[in-house]
């Protein structure tokens, strides 16, 4: 029994994947003279575009007026040396020692276990079958999305999550198919506990590399643990079966990113800094898009 619990705890770590492996980081915006015409925001210019140009913006929220400062993630941590780019701010990484050790462990785990397993999974299971399996796991997540949207006061989106879960679990054959999107135009809208906390102005905290899961932060780690306890499999399946299913979900998720991870790791001069900066910049882009969505501005990528 104790061995089963230990195994379950380990496999639970496989439920999410590297959140920083999705795409290469975008280059920081070119610095401009604050007095030049190009930096003057016009009424027709969206807040997202203003942030991307390095300007501060004010956003009206339920908590009052927030002043949002643009952030540029430094390429290195050489805070004691002059920055190579004007306006560039080296990122403070207080947990770097631990993070680098965990990053090394994760790479070893990926290289000698996770990637071979996902390669075999990709070889054995056809694309169309993997697509349906992914749909089923997405459907299992809908109750979590519903809770997160509800706690954020987004009850319209929560109702969509409920509708999607009911329709796809029945007509969609336990989520293998997605009639909610194709027939009823109820589009998928994922929301995590971390995003809900962000809505209440809870900061992300220090950058943190999680065992197996990879790049995250303190808020994201809390979100991962919380969602692990609230996942529907905790209530509809017995152990160790639910752990086997969560492990399979992790393999299915990582399959789409394993080759990209290998390529980016080999090309980076310092893989730890590359994936860390990519994660931080991804968080910044998400924040910009959230602000844009809240204020109704249009974003051009």
Secondary structure, 3 states (H helix, E strand, C coil): CHHHHHHHHHHHHHHCCCCCCCCCCCCCCCCCCCCCHHHCCCCCCCHHHHHHCCCCEEEEECCEEEEECCCCECCCCCCCCCCCCCCCECCCCCCHHHHHHHHHHHHHHHHHHHHHHHHHHHHHCCHHHHHHHHHHHHHHCHHHHHHHHHHCCCHHHHHHHHHHHHHHHHCCCCCCCCHHHHCCCCCCCCCCHHHHHHHCCCCCCCEEEECCCEEEEHHHHHHHHHHHHHCCHHHHCCCCHHHHHHHHHHHHHHHCCHHHHHHHHHHCCCHHHHHHHHHHHHHHHHHHHHHHHHHCCCCCC
